[in-house]
Amino acid sequence: MIANFFQSLNEGAVDYLLISGQATVLYGAATFSEDIDLWVNSAPENRERFLAALRTCRATYYKLTPPFTMENLLRGHGFHFVLPGSADDEAYLDVMGVPPRVGEFTTAKTAAQWKETDWGRLHTIGIKDLVELKKTQRLEDYPIISKLALAYFDQPECLGSPSDFQWALRNIFTLPELHALFAERPAAAHALPPETPASLTEFAGQWRASGDVSESIEQQVSDWMQAQISRLQNVDRRYWRGIIAELKPLRSGGKLMPEGAAV
């Protein structure tokens, strides 16, 4: 059913990008993801093409889904669907028209890649935009972000420039991946971002000198990373607070789409 769904998207010329969990799997930063997440171009004609693809696959609405209107798409709401299959083969689909922390769809599309998968050829968001999308409240997303930062150096658009290293250092939140970056890309230890804290500067200096880092400096860098994660979690929390507040009156007023209803 999932392969049929993506075939319907491609045959219907739907403008979409695969994002979140399945995208991280395709970039090798995660091993499994249950749901399918899509960023759909919110242009009116594309919305109609996407709805047609859902109907072709007999999709139904899932929980807490507002009406799939242009207004709700542009306000950043999430929409939840079920793609039917056998009793143990249903697929859950989450869709957004305006995801947080990324720019315009047309800009993101220029950095996207077509990935060959068991479901066919899927248009997949670029790593840098994927990293921004993964800066959520979920603590488990930050090791994945760190792996994506390393995976970026295997992408054709990466030049291995100082700015590439600085981007990676801003998006690594685990000590193993930081060690891996310096081991695999020694030039990174010479290309620290201007806002680098003293602990990370010392970490890089010790690495350059001996290839090893003291436990006390590792702990300081780990504490700094945790503070960065907490800050990003709060940013995501504040973003979704407004979206959730808009859902509450829709729910109390019976205006959410009925769970199980056909699209």
N, C-alpha and C positions, 0 to 999 in steps of 0.2 A: 504493500500500500504506500509506503514512504517513497519508493522509487516512482510509483505511478503519480504521486503528488508532485514531485519535482519535475517529472516529465510534463505534467500539465502546466506547471509554471513556465517552463522553458518554451513549450509549444505555444502557450498563450502570450509570450513576450512580456511576462510579468517582470518588472524591475525590482529585484530583491537582492539582499545579501544575507548569507548565513552568518550568524553571530554567536557569541557566548559559548556554551559548553561544547557543542559539536565542532565549532570552529577551532577551539583549543585542541581537540583531539586531532584534527587534520593537520595542525601545526606541530604535533608531537609533544605538547605541553601537558596533556592529560590522557588518561587511558580509557575513560568511559564517561558518557553523559546520556541521561535518559531522555531528556526533552529535546525538541527542535526549536530553536529560536531564530526568528527572521526579522530583519529590518526591511520594511517594504517602503518603497518610494511613495510618498503621500500625495502625489499628483492625482487629481480626480480620475483621469482615465485609467491610471494604473491601479487605483483602488478597485475600479469596476472589473478589471482583468483578474485581479487577485480573488475577488469574490467569486467570479466565474470558475476559477480553478478549484476553490474550496467546494463549490457546489458539484463540480464534476466528480470530485472524490467523496461526495456525500459526508462532508465534515459536519460536525455538530458543535454547539457552544459548550464550553466548560465553565467552571465556577468563576464568579466575580468578573464577568465580562460586560463592559458597557456596550451600548449600540456602536456598531462599526461605522461611525459617521466621520466625515471630514473634520468636523470640529473636535471630536475626541481623538482622532489620529494626531492632529496638530497640537493638541494640548499635552501630548506625551503619555497618554494612557496605554496600558498593556491589554492585549486581547488574547483570549485563551480558547483553543479549539481542540477537538479530538478528531483524529483521522481514524476511521473505523477499520478494523481488521478482524482477525479471529479473536476468540475470547482472551487470549494471552498476548495478542499482537497489536493492540491499539497503540497509537502514537499521539503524544501530547505536543501541541504546537503553540508557542507563545510568539506574539507578533507585536511590533511597535512601528510607529511611523516617525517618531521623534525620540530616539533613545537619549539618555543623559550623557553628557561629557564629550560628545562628538559633534562635529559640524554638520554641514549640509550633506544630504545623501549623495548628490552629484559629485562632491569633492571626495567623499569616502570611496565612491565607486572607482575613481581613477587609481586608487591604491589597492583595489581588491584583486583577488586571484581566482582563476577557475581551477577547481580541484577535482581530480578524478576520484570517484568513490564507488562503493557498492550500490549507491542510489543513483548513480549517473554523474554527470559533470555539474558541479555546484559552484555558484558564484559566492565566494567567501571573502569576508571582510579582511582588510590588511591588518598586519600584526599591531601596528601602532594604534590604530583605532580600536582594535580588540582589547588591547591593554587598558585603554581608558574605560571601556565598557565594563571591564572586570573589576574596577575599583569600587567594589560594593561593600555592604555591611558584613558580608560573609568572610570570616577570617580565613577559610580554606581557599579563597580565591587568590590570596597574595603569594603563596608558593607557585601557583600556576602562572601568575603575572611574571614572577621572577624567571621561570622557565621560558616564557615567551620572549623576555628580554634577551636571553641567550640565543633563542631560535632565530631572532631577527638577523643575526650575523650570517645565517645560511640563506637569506632571501636575496633574490637578484638585485633588488633596489639598494641593498646595503653596500656602502663603499668602504666601510671600515675607517671612516674619518673621525677626527676628534669629536665632532658633534654626535656621531653615532655612539661613541663610547659614553659621552655625557648623558645621552638619552637613556642608555642601558643602566647606568649607575643611578639615575633618578627612579628607575623602575625595578630595581632588585631589592627585595625585602627579606631575603634569607641569607644566612652566612654561607651555606654550601654553594649557592649560586654565585655569590660574590667571589669566593675562592675560585670557582670554576671560570668566571670571567677573566680574572687575572692570570690563571694558569693557561687558558686557551688563547687569550688575547692580551699578552703582556703590555701592549701599548696603552691599554685602558688605565693602567696604574699611573700613566703620565698625562692623562686627559680628564682630570677631575672637574666637575662643574664648579662654577664660581661660588655657589652657595654651599659647597661641601663643608660639613662640620669638622671640627678639629679631630675628632675620633676617627673619621674616615680618612682624613689626610694622613694621620699617623699609621692607620692600617695599610694604606697604599705605600707609605714610606718603608715600613717594615717589610712588606712583601717585596718591594724592589730591592731591598738590601739583602734579604736572606731567603725569600720564598716562604717565610713563615711569619706568624703573627702571635703576639702574646695573648694569653687568655683574658687579661684585663682589658686590652683594647678590643678584643672580640666582643666582650660583654658590653662595652660602651657603644660599639657599633650596633649590636643587637638591640640595645635599649633605644637607640635613635631610630632604628627601623620600626620598632613597635610604636613609637610615638608618631611616626609618619603614617603607619597603618591606622592608628586611632583617629588621626586627623581626617584621613580619607573616608573612613567609616562614618564620621560625623557629617561630612559633606554629602555623602549618599543618603544618610538618614534625613537630613534636612530637605533634600530634593524630593524624596518619596512622601514626606509628610504632607505636602500640598496635594499630591496626586491621590493619596489615600483619603484625604479630607473631602475631595470631590466625589469619591466613590460612595461615601457614607449616605448622603441624601438620595443618590440613585438607588442604593440598596433598600433604604427605608421606604422609598416611594415606589418600590416594585418596578423600577425602570432598567434593571440589569437584564441581560438576555437570559431566558430560561435555560438552566442547565439541561443538556440533552436535546435541545431544540435544533432542528436542521438550520443550517446557514441559509 
